[in-house]
């Protein structure tokens, strides 16, 4: 089991949530309180998607491989 949810999984879940809220939004009367609330929620979800898409991430597996390589280099340099 993964300790952290991957960025791609978070983005996919947010897109699903945005799609569901957009379907609700299309059935509401523009200008109503419900419409404004759902629109604000859609805007917030979209902003979070953009924020996640703009971040860079490194895989924990890549960090472990890099640490192992550095340890091997140090070990070979000391022997």
ChimeraX attribute file (.defattr): number of C-alpha atoms within 10 A of each C-alpha:
attribute: neighborCount
match mode: 1-to-1
recipient: residues
	/A:1	4
	/A:2	5
	/A:3	5
	/A:4	7
	/A:5	9
	/A:6	12
	/A:7	15
	/A:8	11
	/A:9	10
	/A:10	14
	/A:11	19
	/A:12	13
	/A:13	13
	/A:14	17
	/A:15	15
	/A:16	12
	/A:17	16
	/A:18	19
	/A:19	13
	/A:20	12
	/A:21	16
	/A:22	15
	/A:23	11
	/A:24	14
	/A:25	18
	/A:26	12
	/A:27	9
	/A:28	14
	/A:29	11
	/A:30	12
	/A:31	8
	/A:32	9
	/A:33	11
	/A:34	14
	/A:35	17
	/A:36	15
	/A:37	12
	/A:38	17
	/A:39	18
	/A:40	12
	/A:41	16
	/A:42	20
	/A:43	13
	/A:44	13
	/A:45	18
	/A:46	17
	/A:47	12
	/A:48	15
	/A:49	19
	/A:50	12
	/A:51	11
	/A:52	15
	/A:53	13
	/A:54	9
	/A:55	8
	/A:56	7
	/A:57	10
	/A:58	7
	/A:59	9
	/A:60	10
	/A:61	9
	/A:62	10
	/A:63	11
	/A:64	11
	/A:65	12
	/A:66	12
	/A:67	12
	/A:68	12
	/A:69	12
	/A:70	12
	/A:71	12
	/A:72	12
	/A:73	11
	/A:74	11
	/A:75	10
	/A:76	9
	/A:77	8
	/A:78	7
	/A:79	5
